[in-house]
Amino acid sequence: MNVDGKQMRPIWFDAESKTPWVIDQRKLPHRLIKANLDSVDAVIEAIQEMFVRGAPLIGATGAFGVYVALFKSNGKGMNNDHIIHECQRIKDARPTAVNLAWGVDRVLQTILPHETHGTRITAALEESLAIVEEEAENCKRIGLHGLSLIEEISRTKKNGPVNILTHCNAGWLATVEYGTATAPMYTAFDKGIDIHVWVDETRPLNQGARLTAWELGKHGIAHTVITDNAGGHIMQHGMVDLVIVGTDRTTRTGDVANKIGTYLKALAAKDNNIPFYVALPSSTFDWTLRDGINDIPIETRDPHEITHIQGLDKNGELTSVMVPPASSPAANHAFDVTPARLVSGFITERGRCDASEASILSLFPERT
Ligand SMILES: CSC[C@H]1O[C@H](OP(=O)(O)O)[C@H](O)[C@@H]1O
């Protein structure tokens, strides 16, 4: 995506180092830092420590991890058991986003039939690059399929922008291009439709305030950062026309795992009769699950992410400050699950559907 006139992606393959590089998103929006993922441990660290985050981007990073394992081994002791072990280490980096296992397993299954180490390295790289381009195209299509939603609302509004609320960052920084939840926003804005985005700050790591605000600002899209707790109030007062969020894992029945706090937004949207849509590529459906609340693994992260907050000090230096008393424990549940009954519909690369198994399968009949 365009960042100050320069086309950027959150992940790319560097032909010189022959390794994947990423934007280390931990210091955005104030510092744009790049990281070379030149070992399996570096890939795992980038996922665990959230240099990269967002289901499709985590999946692409995991996919490249299989390539890195092969490329960096140079054939020493990389028998099938070893490569499968390394793949499991990568998959264990974070539990909730289904894309991680999807990306790793897709590359693993691609390379296993190859006899030589060299052909395995080539196949792993080609499949990783294919995943990156497919996800970019899928998000572009999500944008086109979500556009009609925003156009319909725009036509009914007598004046003012279409006000869209989003939670966390489901932008190009969470995918490859366009994003999932943001794809319809970019597409509508680029078509000249007047939109404004309410950006949930999204505690504790502030993916909204840091990443979504940065993305939208760079694209020139009007937006306002709000506290996570303000969404219900502005919905009650007619200030929200549409909610669009992303997801890390969605069941075949339409239950949606997403950043903590999403469920509360869905409840408020339902109570105020506001459309609540979830945007996702098919790689984020978990076709093996039906009961999201009981069966989707919810990541718990370091309480330090809650007790400390990062930002710029008065000298423009990045710093971190502690908020609660040092003696106070904190509990850091990173995701929650919104039941299908609270979801108005899904926006996928194949089109829109209702949050029901039958409607999802009408877009993906091969999954019946
Ligand atoms: C397009 S997936 C984005 C999804 O991922 C985020 O979680 P995290 O930043 O912890 O990886 C959040 O749930 C977003 O909706």
The ligand as an ORCA input file, in Angstrom:
! r2SCAN-3c Opt
* xyz 0 1
  C      -7.094     -9.660      9.277
  S      -6.752    -10.506     10.730
  C      -6.644     -9.164     11.834
  C      -6.942     -9.583     13.231
  O      -5.749     -9.956     13.932
  C      -5.664     -9.156     15.108
  O      -5.119     -9.831     16.188
  P      -3.522     -9.638     16.487
  O      -3.210     -8.187     16.248
  O      -3.389    -10.067     17.932
  O      -2.822    -10.575     15.542
  C      -7.100     -8.772     15.385
  O      -7.830     -9.847     15.937
  C      -7.541     -8.449     13.994
  O      -8.920     -8.358     13.783
*
